[in-house]
Amino acid sequence: MFYLGSEYSYAKLKEELLVSFLNRYFGFFILSFLVSVGIWLLNWLVYKSRVVAVGRDYPIRIAVISLVALSVGALVGTILFFSN
C-alpha cells in the first residue's frame, strides 16, 4: 500500500468513503478546471494575435477537451487512490 500519511488517517478516509471521495475528486476537479482555463486563455491569445490561423471555436473546443480529459484523469486517480 502506498500512502503518504499514517495508517490511522488512511483508515479514517476509508470509513468516511463517500465524503472523502467527493472531497478529493472535487479538489482535483477544481485544479483541472483552472488548468483548462489556462489552456483556453493561451489558445484565445493565439487566436487574437492571429499568428496562427485557427477557427473561432478552436479555443473553446480545446478548453472543453482539456476539461473532460483532466476531469476523467482526476476521477480515475481518485478511484485508484481509494481502491487499495
N, C-alpha and C positions, 0 to 999 in steps of 0.2 A: 504494500500500500504506500503510495506517495502522497503525503500531505504535509504541508509546512505549518504545523501547529501541534497542539497537544492532542492526545487521544481523547481527552475529555471534551475539547471544543469540537472535534470531529463527530463524536457521539451525539453531542447536543445538536449539531447541524442535521444529523440523520433523524433525530427524534422529531424535530420540527421541519420535516422534509418539505412540505408544500410551501411554507413561508420562506424557508431558506432557498429553495429552488427558485421561486419567483423573485426574491430579492437579488440573488446572484444573476439571474437572467436579465432582469430589467437594468441592473447596473451595467452589464456588458452591452445591452441594447442601447443604452444612452451613449456609451462610448462609441458604439457602431454608428449611431446617428450623427455624432459630432464629426467623426471621420468622414462620413458620407457628405456632410455639409462642406467640409474642406475640399473634398474631391469635386463637388458641384461648383464651388467657388473658383477653383483652379480652372475647370473646364469653361465656366462662364467668362473668366478673364481671357482665355484663349479665344473664345467666340467673339468677345467685344474688341479684342485687339486686332482681329482679322489677319493674324499671322498665318493661320491655317484655315482653309476653307472647310467649315463644318456647318451642318444644318442647324436650324434654330432650336429644334428639340433635342439636339445631341447632349447638351449639359444636363438636362432633366433625365434623359434616358440613362446616362452614365450614373447619375445620383441614385436612381431607382435600382439599377443593377447592383451597385455597390452596397446600398442599404439592405437589399434582400440577401446578398452573399454574406455580408458581415453579420446579419441577424441570424441566418441559418448557422453560421460558424459559432456564434455565441450560444445558440441553442444546443448544438452538438457538443460543444465544450462543457456546458453545464450538465448535460446528460452524462457525459463521460466522467465528470467530477463526482457525481453522486452515484455512479454505477459500481463503484468499488465496494 
